[in-house]
Amino acid sequence: FQAEDGIRDYKVTGVQTCALPISATTVTSVGLVEDGEVIAAEVVREANAAQHVLVAVHQVAPDLGAVDRVVVGRGPGSFTGLRIGLAAAIGLAAPGGMELFGASTAAALRYEDAVAVIDARRGEVFAEGPELSLRALTPVALAQALAPGTRLVGDGAVVHRGAFADFDVPPDDSPLHVPQPLALAAAADGPEIGRAHV
């Protein structure tokens, strides 16, 4: 898969995955991924984006019976958004006994040398990137920790754009600010959260 930005190349094979990087950001996406390709995806750009995730899931995967696993963004992000995301993922996975995986939402935003910046509210951001482990800090502290010109992506970069005048922040409507389902699915190579059953 080669993304529109031309810099991503992820491989996920053997399973049909419903990827839900739904829980952490003000802009979110839902995607159906199979054999390293996005079959369908839906971006949600509404207030309280996580609350609209089930409608988006139905649009990209009307037949959940064909889905083998569900991958959900496990944060960082807002407490309420994380609860909604995890509850939605469990609710989708449980009836069919699907595999349930979690993956870092920051990983779904990462591009080559870019730093993922997620709005943590209350004047802080969560940031992770090359040579920067995941942490919460103020936008000013982040700007002081990075070299000018560093690319910043994610809703935190948009919300706090004023603190990042010396940095490469794409336009607000850029797809670089949207967590990517394929990247989230690829980041879910770790241990399974569990197989949900009701």
N, C-alpha and C positions, 0 to 999 in steps of 0.2 A: 504494500500500500504506500503510495506516495501522496502526501497531503498537499493541499493547495499551496502551502508555503514552501514546498519542495525540500523540506529538511527532515522529515520524519520517515522512518522505514521500520515498521514493527511487524513481527511475525507471531501470530497466535494460530496454532493449528489443531485440528482434530475435534474441536467442540464448537457448538453454536452457543455463543455467549451473549447474554443481555447485560451490557455494561451500563452502570448507573453512577456516573460521577455527580450524583444529584445532591449531595448533602452539604456542601461546604461553601458554595459561592452564590452570589446574587444572580449570576448567569449560569445556566447549567445545560447539560445535554444528556440525551439517552441514545444508546445505539445498539444495534444488533450486529454482532461481529461473528464471522465464520471464516475459518482457514486464513486468518490474517487480513481479511477484507471487511470493510464496513458495508453491510447489506442495506441498512437503513439507519438514519439518524435524525434526531429532532433536537433543535436548540430551543431552550425556553428562556426568553428574555422578559420576564415579568417580575413584579415585586413578589417576594416570597416564592421564588422559583421552585423550591422543593415541594411546595404544596400542589404544583401542577404536574408532578412527575408521572403519576399513574395515567393521566390522559396521554402524555407523550409516549409512555411504554405501550399503550394500546395502539398508538399510531405506528410505531416501528415494529411491534411484534404482536399482531392481533392473535396469533396462535402460539401461546406460551408452551404448548405441548411439545414443540420442536426444539425448545431451548434446553441445553444441558446444564448450564451453570449461570449463576447471577453473580456479578462483581459489583460491589458498592464502594463508593468513596468513603473512607473511614476518617476523613479529616486530614488536616486541621480544618476547622470551620466553626460556625455558630452552633451552640448547644442544641437549639431547636431544630436547625437544619439537619444536624447529624442524627437526631432522634427520628425525624421524619424519613430520612434516607434509609437508615437501618431498618425501621419498621416496614417501609415499603419493600425493601429487599427480602426480608424474612417472609412477608406476606406473599410475595411473588414466588419465592423458592419453595415454601412449605408444601403447598398442595401437590406438587409434582415430585417432591423429594429431590429437587435439584441441588447440585453443589453450590455452596455459598462462600464467596471469597471477598475479602476486603483488600483495598489497596489505597495508598496515599493519594489524596486528591491533588497534592502538589506535583506528584509524578505525572498526573494527567495533564498538567500545564507545562511541563518542562520541555524546552526546545534547546537543542545544542548548548550554547553558553548562556541561555537566558536564566534569570532568577524568577521563580514562581512567587508571586506576592498575592496573598489572600487577605481580604479585609477581616480583621479580628474584632472590629468595632471598638468603641471606647478609645479611639485615637491610636490603635496599634494595628500591626499587620503580622501575619505569619509569613515567613520567607524561607525559601530553600533554593539552593542552586549549586553550581560548581564551587567547591571549596567553602560552601556555606551550609552548615547543617541546619536542619529545621529548627526555627526558633521564633518566638514572639518578641517584637520590639517596636518602637515608635518608627514612623516613617523617617524622621530626622536621623535617628540612630542607624537605620538601614542605609540611608544615603551616605552617612559617614563611613560605613563599613565596606562600601563598594567603590570600585573605580568608576569615575565618570564615563558615560557612554555605554555602560552595561545595559543590556536589554532586560526590561522588566515586563512580565506578563501576568495577567490575572486581575480580578476585580479590585484588589487592593492597590494595584498600580494605577488604575483608573480613578478610584475614589480619592487617592492622595497624590494625584498628578502634580499638584503645586509643589510638593516636597521633592519631586523628582525631575526638576527642570534640567539638570545636567545629565539625564539618563535617556536611553532610547525606550520610550513608552509608545507602542503602536496606537493608532487612533482608537477611540472608545469602542467602535463597532467592529474592530478587527477580530477575526476568528482565533487569533493568538491568545485572546483573553478567555476563551471558552475551554473548559476541561474536555479533553477528547476521549470518546469511548474506546477507541483502539488503543490509545496509550494506557488507559486505565486497565483494560483487559490484559495488556502485556505486562503491567506492573503487578498483576495478581498471580505471579508464579510461586508465591510463598505458600505456607500451609493453609489448608482449607479451614474456614471458620467452622464449618460443619455442614452436615446434610440436614436440611430442615424437613421435618415431618409434622403433620397435624394428625 
